Amino acid sequence: MAKVVIYTAPGFKASSWHSAFSEPIIYTYPVAVTNTLQAGGVVLIHSARSDWQALVQQLSASQLIIVISQQLSIAELQLALTLGGKGYIDAGSSSGNFTQAANTVSSGALWIPATLLNQLNQFLAKAIPAQHSWPSFESRLSKREYEVASLARQGLSNKSIAEHLFITERTVKQHLTATFAKLGIKDRLQLIMLL
């Protein structure tokens, strides 16, 4: 992965950034150097910056943008995605989550925190009328993949699914990855939208 660039607010730097991205380039507000960015790079923008929305809009045509938030909200997530962001992450996330978010958006999928994704899944499952019968997808999935996907559609987290089915979270992730591949989708949000 190319160098990650982070635009942050004054007084905010997370140690997890350095362990997630070896030597990220960090610009603290009001500094916003944008003319040296390589196209297709991952750029994280802290929503505590007063210019964050303008930066997301400006850079989203050529960069993969992840918005960092200190207070996750559906409204800010919606704004970040509307402006062209590809991800949204809690400022206090672990280095592993930052790395996973960057890898996810680099592969073409969206990165949304599990807590918000679960809220969205529950809302969308109720709000969007089914275009297909969910059982019609059962024949394309193994029994366990279907069980895991059905629970994910209900808005359960990987941890809750693992506890419900008495399997590990890693196994849940493997089943979801296989399910996404078989159904030709990239993430949980598309799993809900498929229906």
N, C-alpha and C positions, 0 to 999 in steps of 0.2 A: 504494500500500500504506500502511496506517495505521502509526503509530509502532510500532516493534518494541521489545519489553521484554525485557531480559536479566537473569536472576538468576545472579550469578556468585559464585565462591568468593573469599575474601580473597586479595589479591595477584595475581589473574588478570584481566587485561583484554587483549584482542587488538586491535591497530590495524586488522585486517581488518574488525572489526565496524563501525567508523566509516565506512569506505569502502563497505561493503556496505549499511548502513542509515544514512541521513543522520540524525545525532543520535539514536541509540537511547537509550532510558531504561534505565539500568543500576542495579541494586540489588545491593550487595555484602553477603554474609552477615555478620551475622544479619538485615539489613534484608530484609523481604519484603512490601512494600506490594502488596496484590492488589485492594483495593476500588475502585481508579480505572481498572481495565482495561475497555476496550470489548470487547464480545462479538465473537468471530470473529477476534480479532487473533492475530498470530504472537508466541509467547513462547518464548525460548530459556532453558533451565535447565541450569546446569553441574552435572554429576554429582559434582563434588568438594565441593559443599555438603552438609552433613550432613542438611539438610531436603529434598533434591531429590526424593525419592520422594513425600513428602507434598505438595509443591508440584505435581508432575505430576498426582497424583490429584485434588487440589483444583481445579486450573485446567482440566483436560482436558475438562470438560463444556461450557465456554464459550469455550475458547481452542484454537488450533492449537499444540501443544507440540512443540518440537524439543529433544532432549537433547544437550548438548555434552559430549564425553568426551575426557579426555586419554589414555586407554588403551582403544581400541576393543576390544570383545569381544562375542561372540555372546550370552553370558549377560546382559550389561548391556543389549544391544539388545533381547533378549527381555523383560527386566524393564521397560524404557522403553515398549515397545509394549503390554505387558500393563496397565501403569498408565494408558494412554490417550494416550501420545505418538504423534505422527504422523511424527516424523523423528528421526534420530540422526546426529550429525556429529562429526568429529574437531575438537578445539579448535584445532589448527594449520592448519585449512583456509584457503584463500584467500578473499578477499572475494567473488570470483565464485561459489565454492561455497556460501558462506553465502547469497548472493542467490538462487542457483538452488534451494537447499533451501527457503527461505521461499516462493518462487514455486510450487514443486512441491507443498508441503503446502497452500498456498492454493487450488490447483486441484483438491484432493481426492485426490491420490496420496500415497504414502509416500515419504520420503527415507531411503535407506539407503546408506552409503558403498560405493563400488564394490568395495573389497576384501572387505567382509563379504557383499555381494550375490553376488559370485562364489562365495564359499564356500557360501552358502545355495543358490544355483542348482545347484551340483555335488551337494550333498547331496540336494536335492529331486528332481533329475532321476533319481537312483538310488532314492530312498526311496518316491516316489509312483508307483503303477502308472498307466500311461496309460489314461485313460478314452476317449480318441479316438486315432485313428491320426494322428500328426503329419503324414504326407503328405496326409491329407484336407484340411488347411488350405492346401496348396500352390495349389489353384485360386483361392483368395481373395487371394493375394499375387502380386506380380510375381516374376520369377525371382530378382532381386537381393534383394528384401525377404525372400523365403524363405531364401536363403543366409545373410543377416545374422541373421535370427531363429533359424535352426537353430544357428548358432554361439553366439548369446546364450544359448540354452537349455542349451548345454554348459558355461556358466559363463565364457566368454571375455569379457574387458573390451572396451570400445569400441576401445581402442588395439590390442589383439591381433587383433580382427576386421578393423580397417583394414589392419593389416600382412598378415594372411592373404589378404585379398581385393584388396590393392593399391589401396585407396581411402582417402580422408581420414576422420578421426574425425568430422568434421562430416557427411559423407555417411552414415556409420554411424548417427548420431543421427537424420538425416532418414528413413532407411529404417525405423528402429525406431519413430519417431513415426507414420509411415504405417501400419506393421504394427499398432501398438496401436489406431489408429483403425479400421482394417478389421476387426480381431478384437473390437472393443468392450472393450478392456482399457486399464489406465492405466500399467502398469509391467512390468518384467522379472519380478518376483515373480508377477504375475498370468499372465504368459506361461507360466511353469512350471506354475502351478496349473490352467491351462486344460486341460492334458493329462492 
